[in-house]
């Protein structure tokens, strides 16, 4: 059994879980609109690399006075991008596999 990609898969799952946890904390706190923006302490979210990544992507939006909210539209857009990248990656791997099968029959 080849487990060479297992660490990569585990890391991807951990990243997705962290992202989902942050989304859920914002939703539970009701911080999903600019008018509902709250401090990180109110949301119970700690400063982290994942939080800053979501801020850079525009999924978490900073307002004045260090308040933040979850932009659901940006979350859905990011999800579509991740799915597109995954599907394209699978398609490339499948294409490479088909080409290699063809070349091995030559």
N, C-alpha and C positions, 0 to 999 in steps of 0.2 A: 504494500500500500504506500503510495507516495503522499507524504505529509509536508512536502516542501512549501506549499502555499498556505498551510494551516496558520502560521503566525500572522500572515497578511490578512486572512479572513477574520481571525480573532480581533486584530486591531481595527478592522473596518466595522465590525460589530460593536466594539467598545466605543468608537467614535459616534456611531449612529445612536447608541444608547445615551451618551452624554448630551448629544444634540436634542434628543427627544425629551430627556429629563428637564433641560432648560426650557424648552417650549412649554412643557406641562406646568412648570412652576409659574411661568408668566400667565398662562391661561387660568390656573387656579387662583392667582392673585387678582385676576381681572384686568391685567395690564396688557390689553390687546388693542387699544386705541390711544391716540395722543392725549385725549382728555382723561384717560384712565392710567396714564403713565405713573410709575411708582419708583421709589428708590430700590436699589438692589437689596438692601436690608429688608424692606417691606416684602419683597418677592422671595427672599431667602435664597438668593443666588450669590455665590462668591465670585470674585474676580478670577478668571481662568483664561487659558488660551482659547478654549472653545467659545466662551462668551465673546471674547474679542474678535474671533473669526466671524461669529454671527453678526456682530456690529459692523465689521468691514463689509460683509455681504449685504447689509441693509435689512437683514431679517429681524434684528433687534435695533431699535431706533432710540438714540439718545435725544432727550429734549433738554430744556433749560433746567437748572438746579439739580443736575445729576439724577434725572428721572428717566426711565426707560419703558418701552413697550414693544410688544411682539407685533410685527407687521405680517399679518396672515397672508396677504397677497405675495409678499416677497418670499415667505416660507413655501408657498405652493410653486412659485417660479423656481426656487432652488431645488425643490423636489423633482420637478420636471427635468431640470438640467442634469441632476444626478442620475435619473432613470435613463435619459438619453445617452449619457456617457457610458453607463453600464451596458445598454443595449448595443451601442456601437462597438464597445470592447468585445462583447460576446460575438458580434458579427465578424469582427476582424479575426478573432481566434478561429471561428468556424471556417472562414475563407482560407486562412493559412492551413488548417487541417485538410481541407479539400484539395488545395494545391499540392500539399505534401503527399496525399494519397495518390493523386494523379501522377506525380513525378516518380513515386515508388513503383508504379505499374509500368513505367517506360523501360 
